[in-house]
Amino acid sequence: MIFAAPWALLALPALPLLWWLLRVTPPAPRSESFPAIRLLLGLHAREETPARTPWWLLLLRMVAATLVIVALAQPVMDAGSILPGSGPVLLVVDNGWASASDWPHRMQAANTVLDRAERAGRQVALLATAPDDAGAAPETTPPLPVADLRARVAALHPKPWPPDRAAATKALQAWHQPGGAVVYLGDGLTHGGDFAQFATVLSRAGTVTELRGGTAPARLLLPPRNEADRLVARIAQAPQPAAGQAVVLAQSGDGRTLARATLDVPAGAPEGSAAIVLPPELRNRLSRLVLEGPPTAASVVLLDERWRRRPVGLLAGDLATADTPFAGPLYYLRRALSPFTEVREADLKTLLQRDLSVLILADRPLPTGTERDALTGWVDKGGLLIRFAGPRTAEQPVGETDTLMPVRLLGGDRQLGGALSWAEPAGVAQFSASSPFAGLAVPDEVKVNRQVLAEPSADLATHTWAALADGTPLVTEATRGAGRVVLFHVTANADWSNLPLSGLFVDMLRRLVALSAGVAPIADNTVLAPAETLDGYGLLSTPPQAATGLPADEIARAVASPRHPPGLYGPENGRRALNLSANLPAPEVAPPVPGARIEDYATATPERALGPPLLAAAIVLLMLDLLIALALRGLLRPSRVAAALLLGLLAVPGAHALDENPNPALATRLAYIVTGDNQLDAMSRAGLEGLSEYVNRRTAATLVEPDAVEPGKTDLSFYPLLYWPISADAQPLSSEQAAALNDYMSRGGIILIDTRDSGSGAGFAPGTGSALQRVARGLEIPPLAPLTTEHVLAHAFYLLRDFPGRHTGDLVWVQRDQDRTNDSVSPVIIGGNDWAAAWAVDESGRNPYAVIPGGARQRTLAYRFGVNLVMYALTGNYKGDQVHVPAILQRLGQ
Amino acid sequence: MRWRSRAAPVEKCERAGLLLLALAALLLRGGERVTMIAPEARPISGRAGLDRLAEALVGSADMDAGVPPRVPLPRHARVVLFGDFLSPLEEIQAAVGRLSAVPVSGYLMQVLDPAETDLPYSGRIRFRGLEREGDTLIPRVEGVRDEYGRKLKAQQEGLAAICSAAGFGFAIHRTDHSPEAALLGLYTALTAR
């Protein structure tokens, strides 16, 4: 414990003086009139001491005085050590991606340093090592008084890019302050090779104190690797002495977790990986991988089309018979592929004009020529070419080699079974473990009658993915450039084998398609504009001002920076993901700064100022003293004490007391959810009052004054409609609150969620959109769709074409699917038009909030939307029948 | 006399007036003539006189005087004095001596508040007199209670001595006690002579 103002303790020796003063000053006497005073006149009390203050009261007062003196000396518990030196303090903070995981702790540590500097009366300069949002290199602020610097420290945020050690080194070299101290709040990683120089310059700048935090290493979720039927999630971390685990969630675009993989990171290993096995249909829906744990930019990998879209092209040798049912070579392929992938059919030139992952040629020989050249180029760039044999392939002229065959073929075909053959039709052997088909069950009834044969060679076995029971290859492959060629030695129809008739055929094609590389829509130097970027906590949001476009062919090499923050780039139909982890060096633990004193901020207890509680205790003691003095003078009578206590109780304001309606079931009323923001709550109340009055005037519904409700505390079942404005600092729902709201929604209640930030409202209520994501995490919100004029809500009472509130123009979202259990009533309506402000009326009946852009028409429409909403809440889909009126009339007419 | 403590139901003055009127009513019923000891007071008799006596009692302003005023009294009359008799004994003795020289005989009734007999206060108290006697600060009333009791007893014994010397009767009445007992004692004492 230390004292921030120790000179105040000098008053302690004055306490005996106080004791003496208190002792000689007796309490004031009570006054009484008394007729027999003459008898009292000559009397003297024998004992004098009781005339003075009793000793225990003296002690009480002394204790109170001591408390006041000690409190004024501003004692601080658990204060850290004193900063070395006497000059200004330089606070160096790493705010790159690795610092986001325990950012609140870091800020606490930084504030502790500021507290220490403030007590010592020293100025502080700040150096944040990551470039700021505008892309400016790190710079040291001039030494400032702590009060001025606090705002700057509070404004620091972790960035979704690495710190710039070289620029920070340069900024440090310019720092010359004699007797200065340096506090380095590092993230524990080197971030490239410049760290040694950075550390040297740091130690030269003054006496260094290094604050180190949590034991958990910063982890980097790497882009996953595509394998045949799986996605291999990988994380990188600085090697740790103990083995660790991590959990990776595979999430779809609407935020649902489709798979969960646990990664083991062995001791000392820089990487860990685990497979995520998903059916292709689900896999194509994945939009991001998230590392479970504190949200950071490094724990999110966005997946774009490269991981998803696998268009397959089909081309037959004989176009005339290709589509013949049950006999055509493409008939079975199309049915096997179309459920899980996009199938295209055209001539080769057209097919190759667009991006293609897989091309399947059914018995189409490739003679030397432009077609083969084009295909060769495509395979070399990463295409997967799957070929099926057939009579045309078998009849290939001797001497001409098809370079796009995985193996050399013997001329002609081999027939197994038949009138003139001793051999039986052959079954398929079990797949070897190295084959991508490993694990697929081979049905016994699959028989091969005819096949083309590969020329025997030494490495034929390594190229074989599937073989017949007698060992002759059935499926062979060869890698070519970045791509691959696969040959089925049978036809794609049932002529040569019954493989295409079996389920095995479908599974084999799935594995092969999954094996292919996803296509990126554009791979030229088109500049892709940033569409959505990640912030330091891994949340997608609008790109910062400094973010600029990125040429498509550079996206694979780009390193995240302020100009190119990680996120999604490009047009809506061809988003490309730039991932933070894609091109970062492997994380490496930073060695301690030479000569630095190391403190652990994670285990240090935060400082606590003892002054205020001591003062409070002194005040309590002094009030007690007052009561005792009153009692000694006989002025304290039980009745008066009770009255005073009662007054005191009444005077205590109901801080957050919800004046709960004792009997909400007696009348129909709207309700709003209390946010804790008084102004917002008052606006909600005024809005619902205005709406209730409007509804009473215009409709047969009778609403009484609205109620304030708190989910989890108030019984929500009496309210048909809850209005819920989202404030920017809204806290996530507790599990009870979420359960109460989910229960309310599942039983037919409607919640109108208002983010109040549409259109020009973004300036009034910034950040409520992301607050909604945070708040609504625990809610079971159904899939949503924009509210259209066909929806019941648009003609529940008035016919509406748009749904303005104070602001207008933004989409309003309602449940997408009709849910019969709740009478097809959407349990939640989400919008940002700030309806309560438009509905609000004040005591004099005027509207206190102007509508934007304005006009009486917008206000009226806002009220009409409110009326429709109330009607929708009260009558459900009753007006839904009106939708069918034209159809009914038409039918009647017929 | 116009004072009562929290423990007493009525003021001393009120109780004295009650006793006076009740005694007068009894005496008038017995055919006696009654008068106030006051200048220009006329003797009254008969039932109707009681009202005039009551009016005279309400009208008599000077209740604060320690001793009865000097007025000519008929010889061998009976005098009844009500009061708290807390004035110095010498003053009372002089007044009683003057009366007995007329000569009249009589009775002296000391009406006291229970607080005056018991001194039920505690702590540090500044006492103020009602009749310009000044005030006094008692640092600890509990400490002087016994001594006060002794002084009060000495006053009452002095009064009793004065009365017996002058041939007067003497009695003490506390305002928290029943007035009937005091009246009965007074009436018996007066009829005994």
Interface residues (C-beta under 8 A of the other chain):
Chain A: P26 P27 P29 R30 S31 E32 S33 F34 P35 A36 I37 R38 L39 L40 L41 G42 L43 H44 A45 R46 E47 E48 P50 A51 L632 R633 G634
Chain B: M1 W3 K12 D84 L86 S87 P88 D113 A115 E116 Y121 G123 R124 I125 R126 F127 R128 G129 L130 E131 E133 G134 D135 T136 L137 I138 P139 R140 G143 V144 E147 Y148 K151 L152 Q155
